[in-house]
């Protein structure tokens, strides 16, 4: 029987992706605001932060999937 709940890694991945998208949107709006003032500055720090947040979420998903696969392999060997 399959569980209907999501593993924590998937939940962290989705939350990190949502946070990274919000950071990128903030960076894009900031860029266009600076562009309208005549100072086009690309917010590299914000974009790098978004990538780091997303990669942490991706790592959580990878670890969670690996643990889930190992658990399923262990259960199938017992049966």
C-alpha positions in Angstrom: 0.0 0.0 0.0 1.4 3.4 -1.0 1.4 6.3 1.4 -0.5 9.4 0.4 1.9 11.8 2.2 4.9 13.3 0.5 8.4 12.7 1.9 10.0 15.6 3.7 12.5 16.0 0.9 9.9 16.7 -1.7 8.2 19.2 0.7 11.5 21.0 1.3 12.2 21.0 -2.5 8.9 22.6 -3.3 9.3 25.2 -0.5 12.9 26.0 -1.7 11.7 26.3 -5.3 8.9 28.7 -4.3 11.4 30.7 -2.2 13.9 30.8 -5.1 11.2 32.0 -7.5 10.2 34.8 -5.2 13.8 35.9 -4.8 14.2 35.9 -8.6 11.0 37.9 -9.1 12.2 40.4 -6.5 15.6 40.6 -8.4 13.8 41.1 -11.7 11.6 43.9 -10.3 14.6 45.5 -8.7 16.5 45.4 -12.0 13.6 47.1 -13.9 13.3 49.7 -11.1 17.0 50.5 -11.3 16.7 50.5 -15.1 13.9 53.1 -15.0 16.2 55.3 -12.8 19.0 55.0 -15.3 21.2 52.7 -13.2 20.9 49.2 -14.7 22.4 47.0 -12.0 22.0 43.2 -12.3 21.4 41.9 -8.8 23.9 39.0 -8.9 23.8 38.4 -5.2 20.0 37.8 -5.3 20.3 35.5 -8.3 23.1 33.6 -6.6 21.1 33.3 -3.4 18.1 32.0 -5.4 20.3 29.3 -7.0 21.8 28.3 -3.7 18.3 28.0 -2.1 17.1 26.0 -5.0 20.1 23.7 -4.9 19.6 23.1 -1.2 16.1 22.0 -1.9 17.3 19.8 -4.8 19.7 18.2 -2.4 16.9 17.5 0.1 14.8 15.9 -2.6 17.8 13.8 -3.7 18.6 12.5 -0.2 14.9 11.9 0.5 14.4 9.9 -2.7 17.6 7.9 -2.1 16.4 7.0 1.5 12.9 6.1 0.1 14.4 3.9 -2.6 16.7 2.2 -0.1 13.7 1.6 2.2 11.6 0.2 -0.6 14.5 -2.1 -1.7 14.8 -3.3 1.9 11.1 -4.0 2.2 11.0 -6.0 -1.1 13.9 -8.2 0.0 12.1 -9.0 3.2 9.0 -10.2 1.4 
